[in-house]
Amino acid sequence: MKNQHSSSSIHAQHEQHEKTKQIWIDTSILILAVLGSSVLAIACLWLDYLYGDHYIGETSVTEYVQQILLGIAVIAFYRIKACHEALRHAAILISGFFMVLFIRELDFLFDYIWHGFWVYPAVLVTLGALAYAWQGKDQVFHEMAEILSVPNMRLLVCSVIILISFSRLFGMGSFWHMVMQEDYIRNVKNIVEEGTELLCYALISYSAVSTQLYVKVRYAAQQHNQINVNKSIYH
């Protein structure tokens, strides 16, 4: 009896040790991801001002990296849709949302057709995503909750909120006119606004990829457990 109790205690300590170790690993990875995103944002701004035309325009390194990061987020959630049938409706909604942001970042290309043309493909993507989600209207609420249960989705949600609210409000021309008054320099406003956006996009991209990998591992583990259960029943 004592041996059984001792074995159970050792097993519990081992589980606690592994859990603590995993928490520290996850926290370290998150810290590195945030630091990496910060360095990336600053590096792009430096490149544009040191080696570019000293202006963050539509064809700057900062803008290109923003588009790449948004594209990564779109693909990550589309992969969830493609590989995990049970989450497809919610995943396509999220992927569609980032696709709209991606189209918005490419507005300068659509302006060659006519100014503001980006709205039309953005509306089409929005309607397509909503129509697809409507097909699973009974499950989409629960699918979204399951995706949101992934730890790094909290970081993604916070990054999106900062992108939509803080970066827009902080980058308002009227605010910077008030701050700098007659010394107003548009480049200062641009570097603040675009730098904040790039940081948010980097965090969103990291969160999207880590969410896709987390879902992949979780579903693989669930399938493995299901196989083991079936084996124990039939054998």
Biotite code that builds the C-alpha atoms (Angstrom):
import biotite.structure as struc

atoms = struc.array([
    struc.Atom([0.000, 0.000, 0.000], chain_id="A", res_id=1, res_name="MET", atom_name="CA", element="C"),
    struc.Atom([2.858, 2.359, 0.876], chain_id="A", res_id=2, res_name="LYS", atom_name="CA", element="C"),
    struc.Atom([4.593, 1.556, -2.412], chain_id="A", res_id=3, res_name="ASN", atom_name="CA", element="C"),
    struc.Atom([1.405, 2.366, -4.314], chain_id="A", res_id=4, res_name="GLN", atom_name="CA", element="C"),
    struc.Atom([1.013, 5.670, -2.465], chain_id="A", res_id=5, res_name="HIS", atom_name="CA", element="C"),
    struc.Atom([4.696, 6.528, -3.057], chain_id="A", res_id=6, res_name="SER", atom_name="CA", element="C"),
    struc.Atom([4.394, 5.704, -6.755], chain_id="A", res_id=7, res_name="SER", atom_name="CA", element="C"),
    struc.Atom([1.280, 7.883, -7.053], chain_id="A", res_id=8, res_name="SER", atom_name="CA", element="C"),
    struc.Atom([3.053, 10.769, -5.291], chain_id="A", res_id=9, res_name="SER", atom_name="CA", element="C"),
    struc.Atom([6.080, 10.514, -7.596], chain_id="A", res_id=10, res_name="ILE", atom_name="CA", element="C"),
    struc.Atom([3.789, 10.452, -10.636], chain_id="A", res_id=11, res_name="HIS", atom_name="CA", element="C"),
    struc.Atom([1.939, 13.571, -9.419], chain_id="A", res_id=12, res_name="ALA", atom_name="CA", element="C"),
    struc.Atom([5.233, 15.395, -8.812], chain_id="A", res_id=13, res_name="GLN", atom_name="CA", element="C"),
    struc.Atom([6.430, 14.444, -12.283], chain_id="A", res_id=14, res_name="HIS", atom_name="CA", element="C"),
    struc.Atom([3.217, 15.765, -13.849], chain_id="A", res_id=15, res_name="GLU", atom_name="CA", element="C"),
    struc.Atom([3.519, 19.006, -11.868], chain_id="A", res_id=16, res_name="GLN", atom_name="CA", element="C"),
    struc.Atom([7.150, 19.366, -12.970], chain_id="A", res_id=17, res_name="HIS", atom_name="CA", element="C"),
    struc.Atom([6.222, 18.842, -16.621], chain_id="A", res_id=18, res_name="GLU", atom_name="CA", element="C"),
    struc.Atom([3.341, 21.322, -16.348], chain_id="A", res_id=19, res_name="LYS", atom_name="CA", element="C"),
    struc.Atom([5.602, 23.958, -14.771], chain_id="A", res_id=20, res_name="THR", atom_name="CA", element="C"),
    struc.Atom([8.258, 23.346, -17.416], chain_id="A", res_id=21, res_name="LYS", atom_name="CA", element="C"),
    struc.Atom([5.711, 23.754, -20.224], chain_id="A", res_id=22, res_name="GLN", atom_name="CA", element="C"),
    struc.Atom([4.396, 27.005, -18.746], chain_id="A", res_id=23, res_name="ILE", atom_name="CA", element="C"),
    struc.Atom([7.916, 28.449, -18.683], chain_id="A", res_id=24, res_name="TRP", atom_name="CA", element="C"),
    struc.Atom([8.570, 27.274, -22.250], chain_id="A", res_id=25, res_name="ILE", atom_name="CA", element="C"),
    struc.Atom([5.304, 28.796, -23.524], chain_id="A", res_id=26, res_name="ASP", atom_name="CA", element="C"),
    struc.Atom([5.982, 32.065, -21.697], chain_id="A", res_id=27, res_name="THR", atom_name="CA", element="C"),
    struc.Atom([9.525, 32.258, -23.080], chain_id="A", res_id=28, res_name="SER", atom_name="CA", element="C"),
    struc.Atom([8.281, 31.667, -26.621], chain_id="A", res_id=29, res_name="ILE", atom_name="CA", element="C"),
    struc.Atom([5.682, 34.424, -26.202], chain_id="A", res_id=30, res_name="LEU", atom_name="CA", element="C"),
    struc.Atom([8.314, 36.849, -24.884], chain_id="A", res_id=31, res_name="ILE", atom_name="CA", element="C"),
    struc.Atom([10.592, 36.069, -27.830], chain_id="A", res_id=32, res_name="LEU", atom_name="CA", element="C"),
    struc.Atom([7.705, 36.504, -30.265], chain_id="A", res_id=33, res_name="ALA", atom_name="CA", element="C"),
    struc.Atom([6.806, 39.941, -28.872], chain_id="A", res_id=34, res_name="VAL", atom_name="CA", element="C"),
    struc.Atom([10.458, 41.013, -28.830], chain_id="A", res_id=35, res_name="LEU", atom_name="CA", element="C"),
    struc.Atom([10.912, 39.723, -32.370], chain_id="A", res_id=36, res_name="GLY", atom_name="CA", element="C"),
    struc.Atom([7.821, 41.585, -33.548], chain_id="A", res_id=37, res_name="SER", atom_name="CA", element="C"),
    struc.Atom([9.091, 44.797, -31.948], chain_id="A", res_id=38, res_name="SER", atom_name="CA", element="C"),
    struc.Atom([12.525, 44.442, -33.545], chain_id="A", res_id=39, res_name="VAL", atom_name="CA", element="C"),
    struc.Atom([10.941, 43.691, -36.932], chain_id="A", res_id=40, res_name="LEU", atom_name="CA", element="C"),
    struc.Atom([8.788, 46.818, -36.771], chain_id="A", res_id=41, res_name="ALA", atom_name="CA", element="C"),
    struc.Atom([11.715, 49.065, -35.829], chain_id="A", res_id=42, res_name="ILE", atom_name="CA", element="C"),
    struc.Atom([14.021, 47.454, -38.403], chain_id="A", res_id=43, res_name="ALA", atom_name="CA", element="C"),
    struc.Atom([11.540, 48.075, -41.237], chain_id="A", res_id=44, res_name="CYS", atom_name="CA", element="C"),
    struc.Atom([11.128, 51.726, -40.241], chain_id="A", res_id=45, res_name="LEU", atom_name="CA", element="C"),
    struc.Atom([14.906, 52.188, -40.076], chain_id="A", res_id=46, res_name="TRP", atom_name="CA", element="C"),
    struc.Atom([15.333, 50.600, -43.508], chain_id="A", res_id=47, res_name="LEU", atom_name="CA", element="C"),
    struc.Atom([12.748, 52.903, -45.026], chain_id="A", res_id=48, res_name="ASP", atom_name="CA", element="C"),
    struc.Atom([14.317, 56.032, -43.570], chain_id="A", res_id=49, res_name="TYR", atom_name="CA", element="C"),
    struc.Atom([17.981, 55.099, -43.989], chain_id="A", res_id=50, res_name="LEU", atom_name="CA", element="C"),
    struc.Atom([17.906, 53.400, -47.385], chain_id="A", res_id=51, res_name="TYR", atom_name="CA", element="C"),
    struc.Atom([14.546, 54.391, -48.802], chain_id="A", res_id=52, res_name="GLY", atom_name="CA", element="C"),
    struc.Atom([13.201, 57.775, -49.797], chain_id="A", res_id=53, res_name="ASP", atom_name="CA", element="C"),
    struc.Atom([12.768, 58.852, -46.160], chain_id="A", res_id=54, res_name="HIS", atom_name="CA", element="C"),
    struc.Atom([9.045, 58.415, -46.486], chain_id="A", res_id=55, res_name="TYR", atom_name="CA", element="C"),
    struc.Atom([6.782, 55.470, -45.659], chain_id="A", res_id=56, res_name="ILE", atom_name="CA", element="C"),
    struc.Atom([4.699, 55.236, -48.791], chain_id="A", res_id=57, res_name="GLY", atom_name="CA", element="C"),
    struc.Atom([2.702, 52.477, -50.458], chain_id="A", res_id=58, res_name="GLU", atom_name="CA", element="C"),
    struc.Atom([5.866, 50.869, -51.872], chain_id="A", res_id=59, res_name="THR", atom_name="CA", element="C"),
    struc.Atom([7.964, 50.986, -48.698], chain_id="A", res_id=60, res_name="SER", atom_name="CA", element="C"),
    struc.Atom([9.524, 48.037, -46.861], chain_id="A", res_id=61, res_name="VAL", atom_name="CA", element="C"),
    struc.Atom([7.119, 48.689, -43.981], chain_id="A", res_id=62, res_name="THR", atom_name="CA", element="C"),
    struc.Atom([4.075, 48.366, -46.235], chain_id="A", res_id=63, res_name="GLU", atom_name="CA", element="C"),
    struc.Atom([5.403, 45.275, -48.000], chain_id="A", res_id=64, res_name="TYR", atom_name="CA", element="C"),
    struc.Atom([6.067, 43.508, -44.697], chain_id="A", res_id=65, res_name="VAL", atom_name="CA", element="C"),
    struc.Atom([2.594, 44.454, -43.451], chain_id="A", res_id=66, res_name="GLN", atom_name="CA", element="C"),
    struc.Atom([1.084, 42.801, -46.527], chain_id="A", res_id=67, res_name="GLN", atom_name="CA", element="C"),
    struc.Atom([3.212, 39.669, -46.099], chain_id="A", res_id=68, res_name="ILE", atom_name="CA", element="C"),
    struc.Atom([2.230, 39.332, -42.433], chain_id="A", res_id=69, res_name="LEU", atom_name="CA", element="C"),
    struc.Atom([-1.459, 39.754, -43.254], chain_id="A", res_id=70, res_name="LEU", atom_name="CA", element="C"),
    struc.Atom([-1.133, 37.154, -46.011], chain_id="A", res_id=71, res_name="GLY", atom_name="CA", element="C"),
    struc.Atom([0.369, 34.723, -43.498], chain_id="A", res_id=72, res_name="ILE", atom_name="CA", element="C"),
    struc.Atom([-2.612, 35.249, -41.164], chain_id="A", res_id=73, res_name="ALA", atom_name="CA", element="C"),
    struc.Atom([-5.066, 34.648, -44.022], chain_id="A", res_id=74, res_name="VAL", atom_name="CA", element="C"),
    struc.Atom([-3.335, 31.408, -45.004], chain_id="A", res_id=75, res_name="ILE", atom_name="CA", element="C"),
    struc.Atom([-3.044, 30.164, -41.402], chain_id="A", res_id=76, res_name="ALA", atom_name="CA", element="C"),
    struc.Atom([-6.786, 30.343, -40.764], chain_id="A", res_id=77, res_name="PHE", atom_name="CA", element="C"),
    struc.Atom([-7.609, 29.014, -44.216], chain_id="A", res_id=78, res_name="TYR", atom_name="CA", element="C"),
    struc.Atom([-5.459, 25.986, -43.383], chain_id="A", res_id=79, res_name="ARG", atom_name="CA", element="C"),
    struc.Atom([-7.559, 25.471, -40.259], chain_id="A", res_id=80, res_name="ILE", atom_name="CA", element="C"),
    struc.Atom([-10.642, 25.539, -42.477], chain_id="A", res_id=81, res_name="LYS", atom_name="CA", element="C"),
    struc.Atom([-9.105, 23.135, -44.989], chain_id="A", res_id=82, res_name="ALA", atom_name="CA", element="C"),
    struc.Atom([-7.693, 20.634, -42.474], chain_id="A", res_id=83, res_name="CYS", atom_name="CA", element="C"),
    struc.Atom([-10.245, 20.678, -39.665], chain_id="A", res_id=84, res_name="HIS", atom_name="CA", element="C"),
    struc.Atom([-13.776, 20.136, -40.867], chain_id="A", res_id=85, res_name="GLU", atom_name="CA", element="C"),
    struc.Atom([-15.294, 20.805, -37.450], chain_id="A", res_id=86, res_name="ALA", atom_name="CA", element="C"),
    struc.Atom([-13.950, 24.405, -37.412], chain_id="A", res_id=87, res_name="LEU", atom_name="CA", element="C"),
    struc.Atom([-14.389, 25.328, -41.061], chain_id="A", res_id=88, res_name="ARG", atom_name="CA", element="C"),
    struc.Atom([-17.151, 27.951, -40.734], chain_id="A", res_id=89, res_name="HIS", atom_name="CA", element="C"),
    struc.Atom([-15.487, 29.969, -37.978], chain_id="A", res_id=90, res_name="ALA", atom_name="CA", element="C"),
    struc.Atom([-12.057, 29.630, -39.597], chain_id="A", res_id=91, res_name="ALA", atom_name="CA", element="C"),
    struc.Atom([-13.300, 31.014, -42.921], chain_id="A", res_id=92, res_name="ILE", atom_name="CA", element="C"),
    struc.Atom([-14.888, 33.972, -41.118], chain_id="A", res_id=93, res_name="LEU", atom_name="CA", element="C"),
    struc.Atom([-11.587, 34.859, -39.470], chain_id="A", res_id=94, res_name="ILE", atom_name="CA", element="C"),
    struc.Atom([-9.617, 34.239, -42.664], chain_id="A", res_id=95, res_name="SER", atom_name="CA", element="C"),
    struc.Atom([-12.075, 36.417, -44.576], chain_id="A", res_id=96, res_name="GLY", atom_name="CA", element="C"),
    struc.Atom([-11.677, 39.229, -42.045], chain_id="A", res_id=97, res_name="PHE", atom_name="CA", element="C"),
    struc.Atom([-7.916, 39.279, -42.522], chain_id="A", res_id=98, res_name="PHE", atom_name="CA", element="C"),
    struc.Atom([-8.374, 38.985, -46.282], chain_id="A", res_id=99, res_name="MET", atom_name="CA", element="C"),
    struc.Atom([-10.384, 42.216, -46.203], chain_id="A", res_id=100, res_name="VAL", atom_name="CA", element="C"),
    struc.Atom([-7.565, 43.921, -44.284], chain_id="A", res_id=101, res_name="LEU", atom_name="CA", element="C"),
    struc.Atom([-5.111, 42.531, -46.849], chain_id="A", res_id=102, res_name="PHE", atom_name="CA", element="C"),
    struc.Atom([-7.165, 43.985, -49.714], chain_id="A", res_id=103, res_name="ILE", atom_name="CA", element="C"),
    struc.Atom([-7.297, 47.314, -47.889], chain_id="A", res_id=104, res_name="ARG", atom_name="CA", element="C"),
    struc.Atom([-3.502, 47.358, -47.631], chain_id="A", res_id=105, res_name="GLU", atom_name="CA", element="C"),
    struc.Atom([-3.353, 46.864, -51.422], chain_id="A", res_id=106, res_name="LEU", atom_name="CA", element="C"),
    struc.Atom([-5.665, 49.784, -52.133], chain_id="A", res_id=107, res_name="ASP", atom_name="CA", element="C"),
    struc.Atom([-2.929, 51.574, -54.112], chain_id="A", res_id=108, res_name="PHE", atom_name="CA", element="C"),
    struc.Atom([-3.013, 48.762, -56.689], chain_id="A", res_id=109, res_name="LEU", atom_name="CA", element="C"),
    struc.Atom([-6.796, 48.871, -56.984], chain_id="A", res_id=110, res_name="PHE", atom_name="CA", element="C"),
    struc.Atom([-6.545, 52.648, -57.413], chain_id="A", res_id=111, res_name="ASP", atom_name="CA", element="C"),
    struc.Atom([-5.102, 51.981, -60.886], chain_id="A", res_id=112, res_name="TYR", atom_name="CA", element="C"),
    struc.Atom([-8.629, 50.869, -61.823], chain_id="A", res_id=113, res_name="ILE", atom_name="CA", element="C"),
    struc.Atom([-10.201, 53.804, -60.033], chain_id="A", res_id=114, res_name="TRP", atom_name="CA", element="C"),
    struc.Atom([-9.833, 55.419, -56.630], chain_id="A", res_id=115, res_name="HIS", atom_name="CA", element="C"),
    struc.Atom([-11.548, 53.429, -53.910], chain_id="A", res_id=116, res_name="GLY", atom_name="CA", element="C"),
    struc.Atom([-12.074, 50.337, -56.061], chain_id="A", res_id=117, res_name="PHE", atom_name="CA", element="C"),
    struc.Atom([-10.662, 48.143, -53.243], chain_id="A", res_id=118, res_name="TRP", atom_name="CA", element="C"),
    struc.Atom([-14.068, 48.364, -51.548], chain_id="A", res_id=119, res_name="VAL", atom_name="CA", element="C"),
    struc.Atom([-15.679, 46.113, -54.173], chain_id="A", res_id=120, res_name="TYR", atom_name="CA", element="C"),
    struc.Atom([-13.412, 43.047, -53.779], chain_id="A", res_id=121, res_name="PRO", atom_name="CA", element="C"),
    struc.Atom([-13.482, 43.604, -50.017], chain_id="A", res_id=122, res_name="ALA", atom_name="CA", element="C"),
    struc.Atom([-17.292, 43.501, -50.027], chain_id="A", res_id=123, res_name="VAL", atom_name="CA", element="C"),
    struc.Atom([-17.273, 40.361, -52.186], chain_id="A", res_id=124, res_name="LEU", atom_name="CA", element="C"),
    struc.Atom([-14.907, 38.601, -49.766], chain_id="A", res_id=125, res_name="VAL", atom_name="CA", element="C"),
    struc.Atom([-17.038, 39.700, -46.810], chain_id="A", res_id=126, res_name="THR", atom_name="CA", element="C"),
    struc.Atom([-20.255, 38.445, -48.394], chain_id="A", res_id=127, res_name="LEU", atom_name="CA", element="C"),
    struc.Atom([-18.598, 35.171, -49.417], chain_id="A", res_id=128, res_name="GLY", atom_name="CA", element="C"),
    struc.Atom([-17.270, 34.545, -45.890], chain_id="A", res_id=129, res_name="ALA", atom_name="CA", element="C"),
    struc.Atom([-20.631, 35.394, -44.309], chain_id="A", res_id=130, res_name="LEU", atom_name="CA", element="C"),
    struc.Atom([-22.506, 33.180, -46.771], chain_id="A", res_id=131, res_name="ALA", atom_name="CA", element="C"),
    struc.Atom([-20.183, 30.261, -46.052], chain_id="A", res_id=132, res_name="TYR", atom_name="CA", element="C"),
    struc.Atom([-20.512, 30.773, -42.294], chain_id="A", res_id=133, res_name="ALA", atom_name="CA", element="C"),
    struc.Atom([-24.304, 30.957, -42.633], chain_id="A", res_id=134, res_name="TRP", atom_name="CA", element="C"),
    struc.Atom([-24.306, 27.408, -43.973], chain_id="A", res_id=135, res_name="GLN", atom_name="CA", element="C"),
    struc.Atom([-23.137, 26.287, -40.537], chain_id="A", res_id=136, res_name="GLY", atom_name="CA", element="C"),
    struc.Atom([-25.075, 28.842, -38.516], chain_id="A", res_id=137, res_name="LYS", atom_name="CA", element="C"),
    struc.Atom([-25.948, 26.233, -35.889], chain_id="A", res_id=138, res_name="ASP", atom_name="CA", element="C"),
    struc.Atom([-22.285, 25.370, -35.268], chain_id="A", res_id=139, res_name="GLN", atom_name="CA", element="C"),
    struc.Atom([-20.365, 28.569, -36.034], chain_id="A", res_id=140, res_name="VAL", atom_name="CA", element="C"),
    struc.Atom([-20.850, 30.059, -32.545], chain_id="A", res_id=141, res_name="PHE", atom_name="CA", element="C"),
    struc.Atom([-19.376, 26.941, -30.934], chain_id="A", res_id=142, res_name="HIS", atom_name="CA", element="C"),
    struc.Atom([-16.637, 26.680, -33.578], chain_id="A", res_id=143, res_name="GLU", atom_name="CA", element="C"),
    struc.Atom([-15.593, 30.255, -32.868], chain_id="A", res_id=144, res_name="MET", atom_name="CA", element="C"),
    struc.Atom([-15.522, 29.544, -29.129], chain_id="A", res_id=145, res_name="ALA", atom_name="CA", element="C"),
    struc.Atom([-13.249, 26.553, -29.704], chain_id="A", res_id=146, res_name="GLU", atom_name="CA", element="C"),
    struc.Atom([-10.823, 28.604, -31.789], chain_id="A", res_id=147, res_name="ILE", atom_name="CA", element="C"),
    struc.Atom([-10.886, 31.373, -29.185], chain_id="A", res_id=148, res_name="LEU", atom_name="CA", element="C"),
    struc.Atom([-9.996, 28.808, -26.516], chain_id="A", res_id=149, res_name="SER", atom_name="CA", element="C"),
    struc.Atom([-6.520, 28.499, -28.048], chain_id="A", res_id=150, res_name="VAL", atom_name="CA", element="C"),
    struc.Atom([-4.154, 30.462, -25.739], chain_id="A", res_id=151, res_name="PRO", atom_name="CA", element="C"),
    struc.Atom([-2.546, 32.731, -28.359], chain_id="A", res_id=152, res_name="ASN", atom_name="CA", element="C"),
    struc.Atom([-5.938, 33.793, -29.730], chain_id="A", res_id=153, res_name="MET", atom_name="CA", element="C"),
    struc.Atom([-6.093, 36.195, -26.786], chain_id="A", res_id=154, res_name="ARG", atom_name="CA", element="C"),
    struc.Atom([-2.979, 37.903, -28.101], chain_id="A", res_id=155, res_name="LEU", atom_name="CA", element="C"),
    struc.Atom([-4.498, 38.001, -31.583], chain_id="A", res_id=156, res_name="LEU", atom_name="CA", element="C"),
    struc.Atom([-7.740, 39.565, -30.361], chain_id="A", res_id=157, res_name="VAL", atom_name="CA", element="C"),
    struc.Atom([-5.848, 42.205, -28.352], chain_id="A", res_id=158, res_name="CYS", atom_name="CA", element="C"),
    struc.Atom([-3.635, 42.986, -31.361], chain_id="A", res_id=159, res_name="SER", atom_name="CA", element="C"),
    struc.Atom([-6.661, 43.418, -33.627], chain_id="A", res_id=160, res_name="VAL", atom_name="CA", element="C"),
    struc.Atom([-8.308, 45.768, -31.117], chain_id="A", res_id=161, res_name="ILE", atom_name="CA", element="C"),
    struc.Atom([-5.126, 47.858, -30.857], chain_id="A", res_id=162, res_name="ILE", atom_name="CA", element="C"),
    struc.Atom([-4.860, 47.889, -34.663], chain_id="A", res_id=163, res_name="LEU", atom_name="CA", element="C"),
    struc.Atom([-8.435, 49.035, -35.204], chain_id="A", res_id=164, res_name="ILE", atom_name="CA", element="C"),
    struc.Atom([-8.738, 51.466, -32.296], chain_id="A", res_id=165, res_name="SER", atom_name="CA", element="C"),
    struc.Atom([-5.425, 52.727, -30.908], chain_id="A", res_id=166, res_name="PHE", atom_name="CA", element="C"),
    struc.Atom([-3.387, 52.900, -34.132], chain_id="A", res_id=167, res_name="SER", atom_name="CA", element="C"),
    struc.Atom([-6.183, 54.746, -35.937], chain_id="A", res_id=168, res_name="ARG", atom_name="CA", element="C"),
    struc.Atom([-6.828, 57.200, -33.118], chain_id="A", res_id=169, res_name="LEU", atom_name="CA", element="C"),
    struc.Atom([-3.125, 57.712, -32.381], chain_id="A", res_id=170, res_name="PHE", atom_name="CA", element="C"),
    struc.Atom([-2.429, 58.323, -36.074], chain_id="A", res_id=171, res_name="GLY", atom_name="CA", element="C"),
    struc.Atom([-5.093, 61.011, -36.519], chain_id="A", res_id=172, res_name="MET", atom_name="CA", element="C"),
    struc.Atom([-3.715, 64.000, -38.374], chain_id="A", res_id=173, res_name="GLY", atom_name="CA", element="C"),
    struc.Atom([-5.682, 66.439, -36.205], chain_id="A", res_id=174, res_name="SER", atom_name="CA", element="C"),
    struc.Atom([-3.990, 65.077, -33.073], chain_id="A", res_id=175, res_name="PHE", atom_name="CA", element="C"),
    struc.Atom([-0.476, 65.502, -34.518], chain_id="A", res_id=176, res_name="TRP", atom_name="CA", element="C"),
    struc.Atom([-1.319, 68.959, -35.839], chain_id="A", res_id=177, res_name="HIS", atom_name="CA", element="C"),
    struc.Atom([-2.320, 69.870, -32.282], chain_id="A", res_id=178, res_name="MET", atom_name="CA", element="C"),
    struc.Atom([0.885, 68.366, -30.848], chain_id="A", res_id=179, res_name="VAL", atom_name="CA", element="C"),
    struc.Atom([3.383, 69.866, -33.320], chain_id="A", res_id=180, res_name="MET", atom_name="CA", element="C"),
    struc.Atom([1.341, 72.928, -34.317], chain_id="A", res_id=181, res_name="GLN", atom_name="CA", element="C"),
    struc.Atom([3.358, 74.993, -36.835], chain_id="A", res_id=182, res_name="GLU", atom_name="CA", element="C"),
    struc.Atom([6.171, 72.407, -36.704], chain_id="A", res_id=183, res_name="ASP", atom_name="CA", element="C"),
    struc.Atom([3.869, 69.684, -38.032], chain_id="A", res_id=184, res_name="TYR", atom_name="CA", element="C"),
    struc.Atom([5.734, 67.072, -40.077], chain_id="A", res_id=185, res_name="ILE", atom_name="CA", element="C"),
    struc.Atom([3.613, 64.437, -41.812], chain_id="A", res_id=186, res_name="ARG", atom_name="CA", element="C"),
    struc.Atom([6.433, 61.883, -41.740], chain_id="A", res_id=187, res_name="ASN", atom_name="CA", element="C"),
    struc.Atom([6.329, 61.847, -37.941], chain_id="A", res_id=188, res_name="VAL", atom_name="CA", element="C"),
    struc.Atom([2.640, 60.968, -37.986], chain_id="A", res_id=189, res_name="LYS", atom_name="CA", element="C"),
    struc.Atom([3.253, 58.294, -40.633], chain_id="A", res_id=190, res_name="ASN", atom_name="CA", element="C"),
    struc.Atom([6.072, 56.607, -38.765], chain_id="A", res_id=191, res_name="ILE", atom_name="CA", element="C"),
    struc.Atom([4.003, 56.421, -35.575], chain_id="A", res_id=192, res_name="VAL", atom_name="CA", element="C"),
    struc.Atom([0.906, 55.099, -37.318], chain_id="A", res_id=193, res_name="GLU", atom_name="CA", element="C"),
    struc.Atom([2.618, 52.649, -39.671], chain_id="A", res_id=194, res_name="GLU", atom_name="CA", element="C"),
    struc.Atom([5.001, 51.444, -36.966], chain_id="A", res_id=195, res_name="GLY", atom_name="CA", element="C"),
    struc.Atom([2.117, 50.642, -34.635], chain_id="A", res_id=196, res_name="THR", atom_name="CA", element="C"),
    struc.Atom([0.253, 48.877, -37.439], chain_id="A", res_id=197, res_name="GLU", atom_name="CA", element="C"),
    struc.Atom([3.305, 46.800, -38.343], chain_id="A", res_id=198, res_name="LEU", atom_name="CA", element="C"),
    struc.Atom([3.782, 45.719, -34.728], chain_id="A", res_id=199, res_name="LEU", atom_name="CA", element="C"),
    struc.Atom([0.124, 44.654, -34.562], chain_id="A", res_id=200, res_name="CYS", atom_name="CA", element="C"),
    struc.Atom([0.375, 42.755, -37.853], chain_id="A", res_id=201, res_name="TYR", atom_name="CA", element="C"),
    struc.Atom([3.500, 40.940, -36.630], chain_id="A", res_id=202, res_name="ALA", atom_name="CA", element="C"),
    struc.Atom([1.727, 39.848, -33.428], chain_id="A", res_id=203, res_name="LEU", atom_name="CA", element="C"),
    struc.Atom([-1.361, 38.839, -35.414], chain_id="A", res_id=204, res_name="ILE", atom_name="CA", element="C"),
    struc.Atom([0.749, 36.774, -37.803], chain_id="A", res_id=205, res_name="SER", atom_name="CA", element="C"),
    struc.Atom([2.537, 35.004, -34.954], chain_id="A", res_id=206, res_name="TYR", atom_name="CA", element="C"),
    struc.Atom([-0.762, 34.344, -33.164], chain_id="A", res_id=207, res_name="SER", atom_name="CA", element="C"),
    struc.Atom([-2.404, 33.023, -36.332], chain_id="A", res_id=208, res_name="ALA", atom_name="CA", element="C"),
    struc.Atom([0.405, 30.588, -37.127], chain_id="A", res_id=209, res_name="VAL", atom_name="CA", element="C"),
    struc.Atom([0.714, 29.376, -33.535], chain_id="A", res_id=210, res_name="SER", atom_name="CA", element="C"),
    struc.Atom([-3.077, 28.919, -33.376], chain_id="A", res_id=211, res_name="THR", atom_name="CA", element="C"),
    struc.Atom([-3.052, 26.838, -36.557], chain_id="A", res_id=212, res_name="GLN", atom_name="CA", element="C"),
    struc.Atom([-0.237, 24.656, -35.197], chain_id="A", res_id=213, res_name="LEU", atom_name="CA", element="C"),
    struc.Atom([-1.943, 24.333, -31.798], chain_id="A", res_id=214, res_name="TYR", atom_name="CA", element="C"),
    struc.Atom([-5.198, 23.210, -33.425], chain_id="A", res_id=215, res_name="VAL", atom_name="CA", element="C"),
    struc.Atom([-3.280, 20.762, -35.618], chain_id="A", res_id=216, res_name="LYS", atom_name="CA", element="C"),
    struc.Atom([-1.533, 19.195, -32.599], chain_id="A", res_id=217, res_name="VAL", atom_name="CA", element="C"),
    struc.Atom([-4.718, 19.120, -30.512], chain_id="A", res_id=218, res_name="ARG", atom_name="CA", element="C"),
    struc.Atom([-6.745, 17.376, -33.193], chain_id="A", res_id=219, res_name="TYR", atom_name="CA", element="C"),
    struc.Atom([-3.929, 14.923, -33.861], chain_id="A", res_id=220, res_name="ALA", atom_name="CA", element="C"),
    struc.Atom([-3.884, 14.072, -30.145], chain_id="A", res_id=221, res_name="ALA", atom_name="CA", element="C"),
    struc.Atom([-7.668, 13.657, -30.092], chain_id="A", res_id=222, res_name="GLN", atom_name="CA", element="C"),
    struc.Atom([-7.557, 11.318, -33.078], chain_id="A", res_id=223, res_name="GLN", atom_name="CA", element="C"),
    struc.Atom([-4.746, 9.324, -31.453], chain_id="A", res_id=224, res_name="HIS", atom_name="CA", element="C"),
    struc.Atom([-6.765, 8.974, -28.241], chain_id="A", res_id=225, res_name="ASN", atom_name="CA", element="C"),
    struc.Atom([-9.817, 7.914, -30.243], chain_id="A", res_id=226, res_name="GLN", atom_name="CA", element="C"),
    struc.Atom([-7.773, 5.239, -32.011], chain_id="A", res_id=227, res_name="ILE", atom_name="CA", element="C"),
    struc.Atom([-6.482, 3.965, -28.673], chain_id="A", res_id=228, res_name="ASN", atom_name="CA", element="C"),
    struc.Atom([-10.035, 3.825, -27.279], chain_id="A", res_id=229, res_name="VAL", atom_name="CA", element="C"),
    struc.Atom([-11.211, 1.870, -30.315], chain_id="A", res_id=230, res_name="ASN", atom_name="CA", element="C"),
    struc.Atom([-8.333, -0.547, -29.947], chain_id="A", res_id=231, res_name="LYS", atom_name="CA", element="C"),
    struc.Atom([-9.136, -1.121, -26.277], chain_id="A", res_id=232, res_name="SER", atom_name="CA", element="C"),
    struc.Atom([-12.777, -1.807, -27.149], chain_id="A", res_id=233, res_name="ILE", atom_name="CA", element="C"),
    struc.Atom([-12.248, -4.179, -30.031], chain_id="A", res_id=234, res_name="TYR", atom_name="CA", element="C"),
    struc.Atom([-9.117, -5.924, -28.827], chain_id="A", res_id=235, res_name="HIS", atom_name="CA", element="C"),
])
